[in-house]
Amino acid sequence: MISHEEIGKVDDRLVKYAGSCAPDSKEALALLIKYIGAEATYEVIGVFILFLILCGVEGSYFLLYWYNKRIIVTWNEIMYRSIWGLERKYSWKDVKSVCYKSTGRGAGRILIRTNKKIYIETGMMKRSEEAERLIKEKGYLQVNLITDRKKG
């Protein structure tokens, strides 16, 4: 445990560093760890920094996804813009198949197969209901239910 005198000395040095422009980063970090009283090591700090980097990468992905990804379905073509902003256009002649895919927790997606797989998140993307209706009007996503079976 750190005594009150040591905390006072650390306080004075932290105040001195706060007033200067460029403190020695290793010493400032060591003083901060000592001031908090944590028994942290550089390995723990390294793991924490890696955790922050991973959170930043995942957050960046979601920001790019929500900002850039667009799928526009019209009567003549499908326009697809990836999360990187690259835009591709496909005609309905390029479409190999269209089907429903279920994901976790009851969410659903529509899979459009061209030379690339295009997923439309049915509950999360804007105007996905309109796209689904248009795809059904084009003759895709027809669900054939067998209502009467022969018993034999």
Sequence and secondary structure as in RCSB ss.txt:
>XXXX:A:sequence
MISHEEIGKVDDRLVKYAGSCAPDSKEALALLIKYIGAEATYEVIGVFILFLILCGVEGSYFLLYWYNKRIIVTW
NEIMYRSIWGLERKYSWKDVKSVCYKSTGRGAGRILIRTNKKIYIETGMMKRSEEAERLIKEKGYLQVNLITDRK
KG
>XXXX:A:secstr
   HHHHHHHHHHHHHHHHSSS  HHHHHHHHHHHHT    HHHHHHHHHHHHHHHHHHHHHHHHHHH EEEE S
SEEEEE TTS EEEEEGGG  EEEEEE GGG EEEEEESSSEEEEETTTSTTHHHHHHHHHHTT S         
  
